[in-house]
Amino acid sequence: MRIRDLYAQQALTYSFEVFPPRTERGILKLYRTITELKALGPGFISVTFAPDRSNRDRTFQIAAHVKKKLGLELIPLNCSVLS
């Protein structure tokens, strides 16, 4: 789903933005946190990543988990395009 379509369907939409942790332990904690946030019904989760390779791999891992395991809409956000 496109985010603009989500906004067209709902009068109020909110999201959560996450940034990949540096460790596997941090990633597991993030998964638990996102699972708890899912109960609040966000329109989507944005996963921000920097251009360095290791962070990008973690971003893809987290994005896949959010979409495939949790069934949430997501936006992978490249912070290098914001600077």
mmCIF file of the N, C-alpha and C atoms, coordinates in Angstrom:
data_MODEL
# 
_entry.id   MODEL 
# 
loop_
_atom_site.group_PDB 
_atom_site.id 
_atom_site.type_symbol 
_atom_site.label_atom_id 
_atom_site.label_alt_id 
_atom_site.label_comp_id 
_atom_site.label_asym_id 
_atom_site.label_entity_id 
_atom_site.label_seq_id 
_atom_site.pdbx_PDB_ins_code 
_atom_site.Cartn_x 
_atom_site.Cartn_y 
_atom_site.Cartn_z 
_atom_site.occupancy 
_atom_site.B_iso_or_equiv 
_atom_site.pdbx_formal_charge 
_atom_site.auth_seq_id 
_atom_site.auth_comp_id 
_atom_site.auth_asym_id 
_atom_site.auth_atom_id 
_atom_site.pdbx_PDB_model_num 
ATOM 1   N N  . MET A 1 1  ? 0.842  -1.178  0.000  1.00 0.00 ? 1  MET A N  1 
ATOM 2   C CA . MET A 1 1  ? 0.000  0.000   0.000  1.00 0.00 ? 1  MET A CA 1 
ATOM 3   C C  . MET A 1 1  ? 0.885  1.237   0.000  1.00 0.00 ? 1  MET A C  1 
ATOM 4   N N  . ARG A 1 2  ? 0.476  2.232   -0.740 1.00 0.00 ? 2  ARG A N  1 
ATOM 5   C CA . ARG A 1 2  ? 1.193  3.504   -0.719 1.00 0.00 ? 2  ARG A CA 1 
ATOM 6   C C  . ARG A 1 2  ? 0.723  4.321   0.474  1.00 0.00 ? 2  ARG A C  1 
ATOM 7   N N  . ILE A 1 3  ? 1.627  5.061   1.030  1.00 0.00 ? 3  ILE A N  1 
ATOM 8   C CA . ILE A 1 3  ? 1.305  5.838   2.221  1.00 0.00 ? 3  ILE A CA 1 
ATOM 9   C C  . ILE A 1 3  ? 0.220  6.862   1.914  1.00 0.00 ? 3  ILE A C  1 
ATOM 10  N N  . ARG A 1 4  ? 0.241  7.470   0.740  1.00 0.00 ? 4  ARG A N  1 
ATOM 11  C CA . ARG A 1 4  ? -0.806 8.439   0.400  1.00 0.00 ? 4  ARG A CA 1 
ATOM 12  C C  . ARG A 1 4  ? -2.184 7.770   0.379  1.00 0.00 ? 4  ARG A C  1 
ATOM 13  N N  . ASP A 1 5  ? -2.245 6.485   -0.018 1.00 0.00 ? 5  ASP A N  1 
ATOM 14  C CA . ASP A 1 5  ? -3.509 5.753   0.005  1.00 0.00 ? 5  ASP A CA 1 
ATOM 15  C C  . ASP A 1 5  ? -3.980 5.532   1.441  1.00 0.00 ? 5  ASP A C  1 
ATOM 16  N N  . LEU A 1 6  ? -3.040 5.276   2.321  1.00 0.00 ? 6  LEU A N  1 
ATOM 17  C CA . LEU A 1 6  ? -3.374 5.100   3.735  1.00 0.00 ? 6  LEU A CA 1 
ATOM 18  C C  . LEU A 1 6  ? -3.990 6.374   4.300  1.00 0.00 ? 6  LEU A C  1 
ATOM 19  N N  . TYR A 1 7  ? -3.369 7.511   3.998  1.00 0.00 ? 7  TYR A N  1 
ATOM 20  C CA . TYR A 1 7  ? -3.901 8.788   4.474  1.00 0.00 ? 7  TYR A CA 1 
ATOM 21  C C  . TYR A 1 7  ? -5.270 9.083   3.863  1.00 0.00 ? 7  TYR A C  1 
ATOM 22  N N  . ALA A 1 8  ? -5.498 8.657   2.636  1.00 0.00 ? 8  ALA A N  1 
ATOM 23  C CA . ALA A 1 8  ? -6.796 8.880   1.993  1.00 0.00 ? 8  ALA A CA 1 
ATOM 24  C C  . ALA A 1 8  ? -7.892 8.046   2.652  1.00 0.00 ? 8  ALA A C  1 
ATOM 25  N N  . GLN A 1 9  ? -7.545 6.891   3.206  1.00 0.00 ? 9  GLN A N  1 
ATOM 26  C CA . GLN A 1 9  ? -8.524 5.995   3.819  1.00 0.00 ? 9  GLN A CA 1 
ATOM 27  C C  . GLN A 1 9  ? -8.883 6.393   5.247  1.00 0.00 ? 9  GLN A C  1 
ATOM 28  N N  . GLN A 1 10 ? -7.964 7.018   5.940  1.00 0.00 ? 10 GLN A N  1 
ATOM 29  C CA . GLN A 1 10 ? -8.165 7.305   7.356  1.00 0.00 ? 10 GLN A CA 1 
ATOM 30  C C  . GLN A 1 10 ? -7.997 8.797   7.620  1.00 0.00 ? 10 GLN A C  1 
ATOM 31  N N  . ALA A 1 11 ? -8.874 9.320   8.440  1.00 0.00 ? 11 ALA A N  1 
ATOM 32  C CA . ALA A 1 11 ? -8.790 10.736  8.775  1.00 0.00 ? 11 ALA A CA 1 
ATOM 33  C C  . ALA A 1 11 ? -7.548 11.040  9.627  1.00 0.00 ? 11 ALA A C  1 
ATOM 34  N N  . LEU A 1 12 ? -7.185 10.098  10.482 1.00 0.00 ? 12 LEU A N  1 
ATOM 35  C CA . LEU A 1 12 ? -6.031 10.276  11.349 1.00 0.00 ? 12 LEU A CA 1 
ATOM 36  C C  . LEU A 1 12 ? -5.116 9.063   11.221 1.00 0.00 ? 12 LEU A C  1 
ATOM 37  N N  . THR A 1 13 ? -3.893 9.304   10.900 1.00 0.00 ? 13 THR A N  1 
ATOM 38  C CA . THR A 1 13 ? -2.911 8.234   10.769 1.00 0.00 ? 13 THR A CA 1 
ATOM 39  C C  . THR A 1 13 ? -1.651 8.653   11.511 1.00 0.00 ? 13 THR A C  1 
ATOM 40  N N  . TYR A 1 14 ? -1.063 7.716   12.226 1.00 0.00 ? 14 TYR A N  1 
ATOM 41  C CA . TYR A 1 14 ? 0.215  7.994   12.876 1.00 0.00 ? 14 TYR A CA 1 
ATOM 42  C C  . TYR A 1 14 ? 1.155  6.834   12.621 1.00 0.00 ? 14 TYR A C  1 
ATOM 43  N N  . SER A 1 15 ? 2.423  7.084   12.864 1.00 0.00 ? 15 SER A N  1 
ATOM 44  C CA . SER A 1 15 ? 3.433  6.068   12.592 1.00 0.00 ? 15 SER A CA 1 
ATOM 45  C C  . SER A 1 15 ? 4.500  6.120   13.672 1.00 0.00 ? 15 SER A C  1 
ATOM 46  N N  . PHE A 1 16 ? 5.388  5.136   13.616 1.00 0.00 ? 16 PHE A N  1 
ATOM 47  C CA . PHE A 1 16 ? 6.555  5.123   14.483 1.00 0.00 ? 16 PHE A CA 1 
ATOM 48  C C  . PHE A 1 16 ? 7.783  4.991   13.597 1.00 0.00 ? 16 PHE A C  1 
ATOM 49  N N  . GLU A 1 17 ? 8.841  5.683   13.968 1.00 0.00 ? 17 GLU A N  1 
ATOM 50  C CA . GLU A 1 17 ? 10.099 5.589   13.242 1.00 0.00 ? 17 GLU A CA 1 
ATOM 51  C C  . GLU A 1 17 ? 11.115 4.878   14.126 1.00 0.00 ? 17 GLU A C  1 
ATOM 52  N N  . VAL A 1 18 ? 11.831 3.933   13.531 1.00 0.00 ? 18 VAL A N  1 
ATOM 53  C CA . VAL A 1 18 ? 12.872 3.222   14.268 1.00 0.00 ? 18 VAL A CA 1 
ATOM 54  C C  . VAL A 1 18 ? 14.189 3.324   13.510 1.00 0.00 ? 18 VAL A C  1 
ATOM 55  N N  . PHE A 1 19 ? 15.263 3.227   14.232 1.00 0.00 ? 19 PHE A N  1 
ATOM 56  C CA . PHE A 1 19 ? 16.604 3.230   13.660 1.00 0.00 ? 19 PHE A CA 1 
ATOM 57  C C  . PHE A 1 19 ? 17.279 1.939   14.096 1.00 0.00 ? 19 PHE A C  1 
ATOM 58  N N  . PRO A 1 20 ? 17.902 1.217   13.196 1.00 0.00 ? 20 PRO A N  1 
ATOM 59  C CA . PRO A 1 20 ? 18.488 -0.080  13.543 1.00 0.00 ? 20 PRO A CA 1 
ATOM 60  C C  . PRO A 1 20 ? 19.545 0.027   14.649 1.00 0.00 ? 20 PRO A C  1 
ATOM 61  N N  . PRO A 1 21 ? 19.400 -0.791  15.680 1.00 0.00 ? 21 PRO A N  1 
ATOM 62  C CA . PRO A 1 21 ? 20.428 -0.848  16.726 1.00 0.00 ? 21 PRO A CA 1 
ATOM 63  C C  . PRO A 1 21 ? 21.730 -1.437  16.170 1.00 0.00 ? 21 PRO A C  1 
ATOM 64  N N  . ARG A 1 22 ? 22.807 -1.280  16.912 1.00 0.00 ? 22 ARG A N  1 
ATOM 65  C CA . ARG A 1 22 ? 24.118 -1.762  16.456 1.00 0.00 ? 22 ARG A CA 1 
ATOM 66  C C  . ARG A 1 22 ? 24.391 -3.223  16.792 1.00 0.00 ? 22 ARG A C  1 
ATOM 67  N N  . THR A 1 23 ? 23.594 -3.790  17.691 1.00 0.00 ? 23 THR A N  1 
ATOM 68  C CA . THR A 1 23 ? 23.868 -5.160  18.127 1.00 0.00 ? 23 THR A CA 1 
ATOM 69  C C  . THR A 1 23 ? 22.658 -6.064  17.893 1.00 0.00 ? 23 THR A C  1 
ATOM 70  N N  . GLU A 1 24 ? 22.908 -7.374  17.883 1.00 0.00 ? 24 GLU A N  1 
ATOM 71  C CA . GLU A 1 24 ? 21.817 -8.344  17.761 1.00 0.00 ? 24 GLU A CA 1 
ATOM 72  C C  . GLU A 1 24 ? 20.881 -8.253  18.960 1.00 0.00 ? 24 GLU A C  1 
ATOM 73  N N  . ARG A 1 25 ? 21.441 -8.061  20.123 1.00 0.00 ? 25 ARG A N  1 
ATOM 74  C CA . ARG A 1 25 ? 20.617 -7.913  21.330 1.00 0.00 ? 25 ARG A CA 1 
ATOM 75  C C  . ARG A 1 25 ? 19.678 -6.708  21.189 1.00 0.00 ? 25 ARG A C  1 
ATOM 76  N N  . GLY A 1 26 ? 20.210 -5.625  20.652 1.00 0.00 ? 26 GLY A N  1 
ATOM 77  C CA . GLY A 1 26 ? 19.399 -4.436  20.428 1.00 0.00 ? 26 GLY A CA 1 
ATOM 78  C C  . GLY A 1 26 ? 18.299 -4.676  19.409 1.00 0.00 ? 26 GLY A C  1 
ATOM 79  N N  . ILE A 1 27 ? 18.602 -5.455  18.379 1.00 0.00 ? 27 ILE A N  1 
ATOM 80  C CA . ILE A 1 27 ? 17.596 -5.775  17.364 1.00 0.00 ? 27 ILE A CA 1 
ATOM 81  C C  . ILE A 1 27 ? 16.463 -6.588  17.986 1.00 0.00 ? 27 ILE A C  1 
ATOM 82  N N  . LEU A 1 28 ? 16.801 -7.570  18.820 1.00 0.00 ? 28 LEU A N  1 
ATOM 83  C CA . LEU A 1 28 ? 15.764 -8.370  19.478 1.00 0.00 ? 28 LEU A CA 1 
ATOM 84  C C  . LEU A 1 28 ? 14.885 -7.506  20.380 1.00 0.00 ? 28 LEU A C  1 
ATOM 85  N N  . LYS A 1 29 ? 15.508 -6.570  21.083 1.00 0.00 ? 29 LYS A N  1 
ATOM 86  C CA . LYS A 1 29 ? 14.739 -5.649  21.929 1.00 0.00 ? 29 LYS A CA 1 
ATOM 87  C C  . LYS A 1 29 ? 13.835 -4.772  21.059 1.00 0.00 ? 29 LYS A C  1 
ATOM 88  N N  . LEU A 1 30 ? 14.342 -4.329  19.927 1.00 0.00 ? 30 LEU A N  1 
ATOM 89  C CA . LEU A 1 30 ? 13.533 -3.524  19.010 1.00 0.00 ? 30 LEU A CA 1 
ATOM 90  C C  . LEU A 1 30 ? 12.336 -4.319  18.498 1.00 0.00 ? 30 LEU A C  1 
ATOM 91  N N  . TYR A 1 31 ? 12.539 -5.593  18.163 1.00 0.00 ? 31 TYR A N  1 
ATOM 92  C CA . TYR A 1 31 ? 11.427 -6.446  17.713 1.00 0.00 ? 31 TYR A CA 1 
ATOM 93  C C  . TYR A 1 31 ? 10.337 -6.523  18.786 1.00 0.00 ? 31 TYR A C  1 
ATOM 94  N N  . ARG A 1 32 ? 10.738 -6.683  20.028 1.00 0.00 ? 32 ARG A N  1 
ATOM 95  C CA . ARG A 1 32 ? 9.748  -6.732  21.120 1.00 0.00 ? 32 ARG A CA 1 
ATOM 96  C C  . ARG A 1 32 ? 8.998  -5.403  21.231 1.00 0.00 ? 32 ARG A C  1 
ATOM 97  N N  . THR A 1 33 ? 9.741  -4.316  21.101 1.00 0.00 ? 33 THR A N  1 
ATOM 98  C CA . THR A 1 33 ? 9.131  -2.996  21.194 1.00 0.00 ? 33 THR A CA 1 
ATOM 99  C C  . THR A 1 33 ? 8.136  -2.766  20.053 1.00 0.00 ? 33 THR A C  1 
ATOM 100 N N  . ILE A 1 34 ? 8.534  -3.112  18.828 1.00 0.00 ? 34 ILE A N  1 
ATOM 101 C CA . ILE A 1 34 ? 7.632  -2.936  17.682 1.00 0.00 ? 34 ILE A CA 1 
ATOM 102 C C  . ILE A 1 34 ? 6.393  -3.814  17.846 1.00 0.00 ? 34 ILE A C  1 
ATOM 103 N N  . THR A 1 35 ? 6.564  -5.016  18.374 1.00 0.00 ? 35 THR A N  1 
ATOM 104 C CA . THR A 1 35 ? 5.416  -5.896  18.615 1.00 0.00 ? 35 THR A CA 1 
ATOM 105 C C  . THR A 1 35 ? 4.442  -5.233  19.595 1.00 0.00 ? 35 THR A C  1 
ATOM 106 N N  . GLU A 1 36 ? 4.956  -4.591  20.620 1.00 0.00 ? 36 GLU A N  1 
ATOM 107 C CA . GLU A 1 36 ? 4.103  -3.878  21.572 1.00 0.00 ? 36 GLU A CA 1 
ATOM 108 C C  . GLU A 1 36 ? 3.437  -2.667  20.911 1.00 0.00 ? 36 GLU A C  1 
ATOM 109 N N  . LEU A 1 37 ? 4.178  -1.959  20.066 1.00 0.00 ? 37 LEU A N  1 
ATOM 110 C CA . LEU A 1 37 ? 3.625  -0.795  19.380 1.00 0.00 ? 37 LEU A CA 1 
ATOM 111 C C  . LEU A 1 37 ? 2.535  -1.191  18.384 1.00 0.00 ? 37 LEU A C  1 
ATOM 112 N N  . LYS A 1 38 ? 2.626  -2.395  17.839 1.00 0.00 ? 38 LYS A N  1 
ATOM 113 C CA . LYS A 1 38 ? 1.625  -2.872  16.882 1.00 0.00 ? 38 LYS A CA 1 
ATOM 114 C C  . LYS A 1 38 ? 0.232  -2.828  17.490 1.00 0.00 ? 38 LYS A C  1 
ATOM 115 N N  . ALA A 1 39 ? 0.121  -3.110  18.785 1.00 0.00 ? 39 ALA A N  1 
ATOM 116 C CA . ALA A 1 39 ? -1.167 -3.098  19.469 1.00 0.00 ? 39 ALA A CA 1 
ATOM 117 C C  . ALA A 1 39 ? -1.827 -1.719  19.427 1.00 0.00 ? 39 ALA A C  1 
ATOM 118 N N  . LEU A 1 40 ? -1.055 -0.665  19.203 1.00 0.00 ? 40 LEU A N  1 
ATOM 119 C CA . LEU A 1 40 ? -1.589 0.690   19.136 1.00 0.00 ? 40 LEU A CA 1 
ATOM 120 C C  . LEU A 1 40 ? -2.155 1.026   17.758 1.00 0.00 ? 40 LEU A C  1 
ATOM 121 N N  . GLY A 1 41 ? -1.929 0.148   16.783 1.00 0.00 ? 41 GLY A N  1 
ATOM 122 C CA . GLY A 1 41 ? -2.505 0.327   15.449 1.00 0.00 ? 41 GLY A CA 1 
ATOM 123 C C  . GLY A 1 41 ? -1.885 1.414   14.590 1.00 0.00 ? 41 GLY A C  1 
ATOM 124 N N  . PRO A 1 42 ? -0.565 1.491   14.503 1.00 0.00 ? 42 PRO A N  1 
ATOM 125 C CA . PRO A 1 42 ? 0.035  2.520   13.647 1.00 0.00 ? 42 PRO A CA 1 
ATOM 126 C C  . PRO A 1 42 ? -0.286 2.275   12.171 1.00 0.00 ? 42 PRO A C  1 
ATOM 127 N N  . GLY A 1 43 ? -0.326 3.345   11.408 1.00 0.00 ? 43 GLY A N  1 
ATOM 128 C CA . GLY A 1 43 ? -0.542 3.218   9.972  1.00 0.00 ? 43 GLY A CA 1 
ATOM 129 C C  . GLY A 1 43 ? 0.646  2.586   9.280  1.00 0.00 ? 43 GLY A C  1 
ATOM 130 N N  . PHE A 1 44 ? 1.839  2.866   9.791  1.00 0.00 ? 44 PHE A N  1 
ATOM 131 C CA . PHE A 1 44 ? 3.053  2.285   9.246  1.00 0.00 ? 44 PHE A CA 1 
ATOM 132 C C  . PHE A 1 44 ? 4.215  2.490   10.203 1.00 0.00 ? 44 PHE A C  1 
ATOM 133 N N  . ILE A 1 45 ? 5.283  1.786   9.936  1.00 0.00 ? 45 ILE A N  1 
ATOM 134 C CA . ILE A 1 45 ? 6.553  1.931   10.655 1.00 0.00 ? 45 ILE A CA 1 
ATOM 135 C C  . ILE A 1 45 ? 7.577  2.404   9.632  1.00 0.00 ? 45 ILE A C  1 
ATOM 136 N N  . SER A 1 46 ? 8.351  3.413   9.971  1.00 0.00 ? 46 SER A N  1 
ATOM 137 C CA . SER A 1 46 ? 9.455  3.791   9.086  1.00 0.00 ? 46 SER A CA 1 
ATOM 138 C C  . SER A 1 46 ? 10.756 3.300   9.701  1.00 0.00 ? 46 SER A C  1 
ATOM 139 N N  . VAL A 1 47 ? 11.578 2.712   8.865  1.00 0.00 ? 47 VAL A N  1 
ATOM 140 C CA . VAL A 1 47 ? 12.871 2.190   9.290  1.00 0.00 ? 47 VAL A CA 1 
ATOM 141 C C  . VAL A 1 47 ? 13.932 3.042   8.609  1.00 0.00 ? 47 VAL A C  1 
ATOM 142 N N  . THR A 1 48 ? 14.635 3.845   9.387  1.00 0.00 ? 48 THR A N  1 
ATOM 143 C CA . THR A 1 48 ? 15.628 4.771   8.860  1.00 0.00 ? 48 THR A CA 1 
ATOM 144 C C  . THR A 1 48 ? 16.975 4.079   8.736  1.00 0.00 ? 48 THR A C  1 
ATOM 145 N N  . PHE A 1 49 ? 17.687 4.369   7.658  1.00 0.00 ? 49 PHE A N  1 
ATOM 146 C CA . PHE A 1 49 ? 19.029 3.812   7.542  1.00 0.00 ? 49 PHE A CA 1 
ATOM 147 C C  . PHE A 1 49 ? 19.996 4.823   6.969  1.00 0.00 ? 49 PHE A C  1 
ATOM 148 N N  . ALA A 1 50 ? 21.240 4.677   7.389  1.00 0.00 ? 50 ALA A N  1 
ATOM 149 C CA . ALA A 1 50 ? 22.333 5.490   6.884  1.00 0.00 ? 50 ALA A CA 1 
ATOM 150 C C  . ALA A 1 50 ? 23.010 4.739   5.744  1.00 0.00 ? 50 ALA A C  1 
ATOM 151 N N  . PRO A 1 51 ? 23.814 5.403   4.966  1.00 0.00 ? 51 PRO A N  1 
ATOM 152 C CA . PRO A 1 51 ? 24.388 4.759   3.787  1.00 0.00 ? 51 PRO A CA 1 
ATOM 153 C C  . PRO A 1 51 ? 25.476 3.715   4.052  1.00 0.00 ? 51 PRO A C  1 
ATOM 154 N N  . ASP A 1 52 ? 25.955 3.561   5.281  1.00 0.00 ? 52 ASP A N  1 
ATOM 155 C CA . ASP A 1 52 ? 27.000 2.566   5.515  1.00 0.00 ? 52 ASP A CA 1 
ATOM 156 C C  . ASP A 1 52 ? 26.429 1.151   5.385  1.00 0.00 ? 52 ASP A C  1 
ATOM 157 N N  . ARG A 1 53 ? 27.210 0.234   4.889  1.00 0.00 ? 53 ARG A N  1 
ATOM 158 C CA . ARG A 1 53 ? 26.763 -1.107  4.501  1.00 0.00 ? 53 ARG A CA 1 
ATOM 159 C C  . ARG A 1 53 ? 26.195 -1.929  5.659  1.00 0.00 ? 53 ARG A C  1 
ATOM 160 N N  . SER A 1 54 ? 26.846 -1.950  6.811  1.00 0.00 ? 54 SER A N  1 
ATOM 161 C CA . SER A 1 54 ? 26.381 -2.799  7.913  1.00 0.00 ? 54 SER A CA 1 
ATOM 162 C C  . SER A 1 54 ? 25.020 -2.332  8.427  1.00 0.00 ? 54 SER A C  1 
ATOM 163 N N  . ASN A 1 55 ? 24.833 -1.046  8.496  1.00 0.00 ? 55 ASN A N  1 
ATOM 164 C CA . ASN A 1 55 ? 23.557 -0.511  8.950  1.00 0.00 ? 55 ASN A CA 1 
ATOM 165 C C  . ASN A 1 55 ? 22.456 -0.831  7.944  1.00 0.00 ? 55 ASN A C  1 
ATOM 166 N N  . ARG A 1 56 ? 22.772 -0.767  6.669  1.00 0.00 ? 56 ARG A N  1 
ATOM 167 C CA . ARG A 1 56 ? 21.785 -1.052  5.625  1.00 0.00 ? 56 ARG A CA 1 
ATOM 168 C C  . ARG A 1 56 ? 21.298 -2.490  5.719  1.00 0.00 ? 56 ARG A C  1 
ATOM 169 N N  . ASP A 1 57 ? 22.201 -3.417  5.982  1.00 0.00 ? 57 ASP A N  1 
ATOM 170 C CA . ASP A 1 57 ? 21.809 -4.822  6.117  1.00 0.00 ? 57 ASP A CA 1 
ATOM 171 C C  . ASP A 1 57 ? 20.853 -5.013  7.295  1.00 0.00 ? 57 ASP A C  1 
ATOM 172 N N  . ARG A 1 58 ? 21.139 -4.354  8.408  1.00 0.00 ? 58 ARG A N  1 
ATOM 173 C CA . ARG A 1 58 ? 20.242 -4.440  9.571  1.00 0.00 ? 58 ARG A CA 1 
ATOM 174 C C  . ARG A 1 58 ? 18.895 -3.797  9.256  1.00 0.00 ? 58 ARG A C  1 
ATOM 175 N N  . THR A 1 59 ? 18.930 -2.721  8.487  1.00 0.00 ? 59 THR A N  1 
ATOM 176 C CA . THR A 1 59 ? 17.677 -2.073  8.099  1.00 0.00 ? 59 THR A CA 1 
ATOM 177 C C  . THR A 1 59 ? 16.803 -3.034  7.309  1.00 0.00 ? 59 THR A C  1 
ATOM 178 N N  . PHE A 1 60 ? 17.386 -3.728  6.350  1.00 0.00 ? 60 PHE A N  1 
ATOM 179 C CA . PHE A 1 60 ? 16.615 -4.676  5.545  1.00 0.00 ? 60 PHE A CA 1 
ATOM 180 C C  . PHE A 1 60 ? 16.096 -5.831  6.402  1.00 0.00 ? 60 PHE A C  1 
ATOM 181 N N  . GLN A 1 61 ? 16.901 -6.279  7.341  1.00 0.00 ? 61 GLN A N  1 
ATOM 182 C CA . GLN A 1 61 ? 16.484 -7.348  8.254  1.00 0.00 ? 61 GLN A CA 1 
ATOM 183 C C  . GLN A 1 61 ? 15.280 -6.901  9.078  1.00 0.00 ? 61 GLN A C  1 
ATOM 184 N N  . ILE A 1 62 ? 15.332 -5.700  9.618  1.00 0.00 ? 62 ILE A N  1 
ATOM 185 C CA . ILE A 1 62 ? 14.238 -5.179  10.435 1.00 0.00 ? 62 ILE A CA 1 
ATOM 186 C C  . ILE A 1 62 ? 13.002 -4.929  9.569  1.00 0.00 ? 62 ILE A C  1 
ATOM 187 N N  . ALA A 1 63 ? 13.193 -4.358  8.394  1.00 0.00 ? 63 ALA A N  1 
ATOM 188 C CA . ALA A 1 63 ? 12.065 -4.093  7.500  1.00 0.00 ? 63 ALA A CA 1 
ATOM 189 C C  . ALA A 1 63 ? 11.351 -5.387  7.125  1.00 0.00 ? 63 ALA A C  1 
ATOM 190 N N  . ALA A 1 64 ? 12.107 -6.436  6.828  1.00 0.00 ? 64 ALA A N  1 
ATOM 191 C CA . ALA A 1 64 ? 11.498 -7.726  6.488  1.00 0.00 ? 64 ALA A CA 1 
ATOM 192 C C  . ALA A 1 64 ? 10.707 -8.274  7.674  1.00 0.00 ? 64 ALA A C  1 
ATOM 193 N N  . HIS A 1 65 ? 11.242 -8.132  8.878  1.00 0.00 ? 65 HIS A N  1 
ATOM 194 C CA . HIS A 1 65 ? 10.546 -8.600  10.076 1.00 0.00 ? 65 HIS A CA 1 
ATOM 195 C C  . HIS A 1 65 ? 9.231  -7.834  10.270 1.00 0.00 ? 65 HIS A C  1 
ATOM 196 N N  . VAL A 1 66 ? 9.288  -6.523  10.118 1.00 0.00 ? 66 VAL A N  1 
ATOM 197 C CA . VAL A 1 66 ? 8.096  -5.692  10.296 1.00 0.00 ? 66 VAL A CA 1 
ATOM 198 C C  . VAL A 1 66 ? 7.013  -6.077  9.291  1.00 0.00 ? 66 VAL A C  1 
ATOM 199 N N  . LYS A 1 67 ? 7.407  -6.273  8.043  1.00 0.00 ? 67 LYS A N  1 
ATOM 200 C CA . LYS A 1 67 ? 6.437  -6.569  6.990  1.00 0.00 ? 67 LYS A CA 1 
ATOM 201 C C  . LYS A 1 67 ? 5.956  -8.021  7.035  1.00 0.00 ? 67 LYS A C  1 
ATOM 202 N N  . LYS A 1 68 ? 6.902  -8.968  7.079  1.00 0.00 ? 68 LYS A N  1 
ATOM 203 C CA . LYS A 1 68 ? 6.540  -10.383 6.948  1.00 0.00 ? 68 LYS A CA 1 
ATOM 204 C C  . LYS A 1 68 ? 6.064  -11.025 8.243  1.00 0.00 ? 68 LYS A C  1 
ATOM 205 N N  . LYS A 1 69 ? 6.714  -10.739 9.338  1.00 0.00 ? 69 LYS A N  1 
ATOM 206 C CA . LYS A 1 69 ? 6.369  -11.379 10.615 1.00 0.00 ? 69 LYS A CA 1 
ATOM 207 C C  . LYS A 1 69 ? 5.259  -10.641 11.361 1.00 0.00 ? 69 LYS A C  1 
ATOM 208 N N  . LEU A 1 70 ? 5.281  -9.297  11.291 1.00 0.00 ? 70 LEU A N  1 
ATOM 209 C CA . LEU A 1 70 ? 4.303  -8.516  12.045 1.00 0.00 ? 70 LEU A CA 1 
ATOM 210 C C  . LEU A 1 70 ? 3.149  -8.014  11.184 1.00 0.00 ? 70 LEU A C  1 
ATOM 211 N N  . GLY A 1 71 ? 3.316  -8.052  9.864  1.00 0.00 ? 71 GLY A N  1 
ATOM 212 C CA . GLY A 1 71 ? 2.233  -7.642  8.974  1.00 0.00 ? 71 GLY A CA 1 
ATOM 213 C C  . GLY A 1 71 ? 1.926  -6.158  8.989  1.00 0.00 ? 71 GLY A C  1 
ATOM 214 N N  . LEU A 1 72 ? 2.913  -5.334  9.321  1.00 0.00 ? 72 LEU A N  1 
ATOM 215 C CA . LEU A 1 72 ? 2.718  -3.890  9.338  1.00 0.00 ? 72 LEU A CA 1 
ATOM 216 C C  . LEU A 1 72 ? 3.220  -3.268  8.040  1.00 0.00 ? 72 LEU A C  1 
ATOM 217 N N  . GLU A 1 73 ? 2.594  -2.169  7.635  1.00 0.00 ? 73 GLU A N  1 
ATOM 218 C CA . GLU A 1 73 ? 3.111  -1.401  6.503  1.00 0.00 ? 73 GLU A CA 1 
ATOM 219 C C  . GLU A 1 73 ? 4.410  -0.738  6.943  1.00 0.00 ? 73 GLU A C  1 
ATOM 220 N N  . LEU A 1 74 ? 5.314  -0.525  6.005  1.00 0.00 ? 74 LEU A N  1 
ATOM 221 C CA . LEU A 1 74 ? 6.569  0.101   6.377  1.00 0.00 ? 74 LEU A CA 1 
ATOM 222 C C  . LEU A 1 74 ? 7.082  1.012   5.294  1.00 0.00 ? 74 LEU A C  1 
ATOM 223 N N  . ILE A 1 75 ? 7.961  1.911   5.715  1.00 0.00 ? 75 ILE A N  1 
ATOM 224 C CA . ILE A 1 75 ? 8.683  2.786   4.805  1.00 0.00 ? 75 ILE A CA 1 
ATOM 225 C C  . ILE A 1 75 ? 10.149 2.689   5.170  1.00 0.00 ? 75 ILE A C  1 
ATOM 226 N N  . PRO A 1 76 ? 10.994 2.146   4.297  1.00 0.00 ? 76 PRO A N  1 
ATOM 227 C CA . PRO A 1 76 ? 12.437 2.255   4.550  1.00 0.00 ? 76 PRO A CA 1 
ATOM 228 C C  . PRO A 1 76 ? 12.863 3.670   4.175  1.00 0.00 ? 76 PRO A C  1 
ATOM 229 N N  . LEU A 1 77 ? 13.474 4.389   5.080  1.00 0.00 ? 77 LEU A N  1 
ATOM 230 C CA . LEU A 1 77 ? 13.811 5.801   4.877  1.00 0.00 ? 77 LEU A CA 1 
ATOM 231 C C  . LEU A 1 77 ? 15.322 5.961   4.884  1.00 0.00 ? 77 LEU A C  1 
ATOM 232 N N  . ASN A 1 78 ? 15.850 6.457   3.800  1.00 0.00 ? 78 ASN A N  1 
ATOM 233 C CA . ASN A 1 78 ? 17.285 6.676   3.663  1.00 0.00 ? 78 ASN A CA 1 
ATOM 234 C C  . ASN A 1 78 ? 17.608 8.068   4.173  1.00 0.00 ? 78 ASN A C  1 
ATOM 235 N N  . CYS A 1 79 ? 18.294 8.135   5.314  1.00 0.00 ? 79 CYS A N  1 
ATOM 236 C CA . CYS A 1 79 ? 18.575 9.460   5.893  1.00 0.00 ? 79 CYS A CA 1 
ATOM 237 C C  . CYS A 1 79 ? 19.595 10.238  5.079  1.00 0.00 ? 79 CYS A C  1 
ATOM 238 N N  . SER A 1 80 ? 20.329 9.596   4.158  1.00 0.00 ? 80 SER A N  1 
ATOM 239 C CA . SER A 1 80 ? 21.291 10.336  3.356  1.00 0.00 ? 80 SER A CA 1 
ATOM 240 C C  . SER A 1 80 ? 20.583 11.261  2.366  1.00 0.00 ? 80 SER A C  1 
ATOM 241 N N  . VAL A 1 81 ? 19.337 10.966  2.008  1.00 0.00 ? 81 VAL A N  1 
ATOM 242 C CA . VAL A 1 81 ? 18.619 11.856  1.104  1.00 0.00 ? 81 VAL A CA 1 
ATOM 243 C C  . VAL A 1 81 ? 18.048 13.051  1.849  1.00 0.00 ? 81 VAL A C  1 
ATOM 244 N N  . LEU A 1 82 ? 18.050 13.003  3.178  1.00 0.00 ? 82 LEU A N  1 
ATOM 245 C CA . LEU A 1 82 ? 17.532 14.102  3.967  1.00 0.00 ? 82 LEU A CA 1 
ATOM 246 C C  . LEU A 1 82 ? 18.588 15.147  4.280  1.00 0.00 ? 82 LEU A C  1 
ATOM 247 N N  . SER A 1 83 ? 19.852 14.796  4.118  1.00 0.00 ? 83 SER A N  1 
ATOM 248 C CA . SER A 1 83 ? 20.900 15.751  4.489  1.00 0.00 ? 83 SER A CA 1 
ATOM 249 C C  . SER A 1 83 ? 21.359 16.570  3.313  1.00 0.00 ? 83 SER A C  1 
# 
